[in-house]
Amino acid sequence: MAPISYRNAYVSIEKDVYEPAEDSFLLADVAVDRISDGMNVLEMGVGSGFVSAVIAANKNVEPIGCDINPDALECAYKNGIQVFRSNLFAGLTKKGYFDIILFNPPYLPTSEDEKVEGWLNYAFDGGVEGRDTIATFFAEVSGYLKPGGSVLLFISSLTGKREVFDIIKRERFSGYVVAETRSFFEKLMVIECKHNC
Ligand SMILES: C[S@@+](CC[C@H](N)C(=O)[O-])C[C@H]1O[C@@H](n2cnc3c(N)ncnc32)[C@H](O)[C@@H]1O
């Protein structure tokens, strides 16, 4: 697969790793706008490292990338990102540490027969309604943010905007759509969320 060059970042993509797409580009653009030099940044579901590499190429920040897919971690590491392997926050000890946590999650409603082989399934499979990983992420994320820290979450209209906002509210966050674009039959958006401590 040809390497991707975007906003001064150069990223190679490997087999069984999510290939950056419109969702990755939108999240990277919002992240560069919102992140300031010196912030502590975590990218959950780092994939190839594309979003983190764009951040690192444009800000004085060294994002930490986490993923469940070992092939993704190897790829992100080769692309210059510090990585660790974890199922969401299970392996993370940095409580109250991050200014910003970003996540382009598996957000597509996925039935049994739509699953793909191997680790790559984790890139797409949001469960039957598309929100399983998002719900678990939101139940855990507040403990890892600094007071006043924020989450940048990518979703599609296919994920169910209203239902995602229900999850955000249930976990005592306030959320606002901070970027939105249309792509064929879906709307793509990034939601910024702050915890109501
Ligand atoms: C849609 S891809 C996004 C990849 C990359 N951030 C990007 O925007 O190009 C979702 C990523 O989340 C990872 N992921 C899914 N479930 C996860 C979990 N429970 N814990 C950690 N990572 C997970 C997948 O392996 C995949 O790399």
The ligand as a Gaussian input file, in Angstrom:
#p B3LYP/6-31G(d) Opt

LIG

0 1
 C      -11.670000       2.964000      12.707000
 S      -10.089000       2.354000      13.211000
 C       -9.217000       3.908000      13.416000
 C       -7.717000       3.791000      13.244000
 C       -6.973000       5.132000      13.279000
 N       -7.155000       5.799000      14.542000
 C       -7.438000       6.027000      12.166000
 O       -8.236000       6.951000      12.446000
 O       -7.023000       5.825000      11.015000
 C      -10.435000       1.842000      14.915000
 C       -9.199000       1.339000      15.666000
 O       -9.613000       1.028000      17.020000
 C       -8.998000      -0.197000      17.415000
 N       -9.823000      -0.810000      18.475000
 C      -11.062000      -1.363000      18.350000
 N      -11.502000      -1.845000      19.515000
 C      -10.517000      -1.585000      20.421000
 C      -10.371000      -1.857000      21.817000
 N      -11.327000      -2.510000      22.509000
 N       -9.237000      -1.452000      22.432000
 C       -8.256000      -0.814000      21.745000
 N       -8.329000      -0.544000      20.421000
 C       -9.449000      -0.921000      19.764000
 C       -8.962000      -1.006000      16.133000
 O       -8.044000      -2.084000      16.198000
 C       -8.602000       0.064000      15.093000
 O       -7.209000       0.195000      14.936000

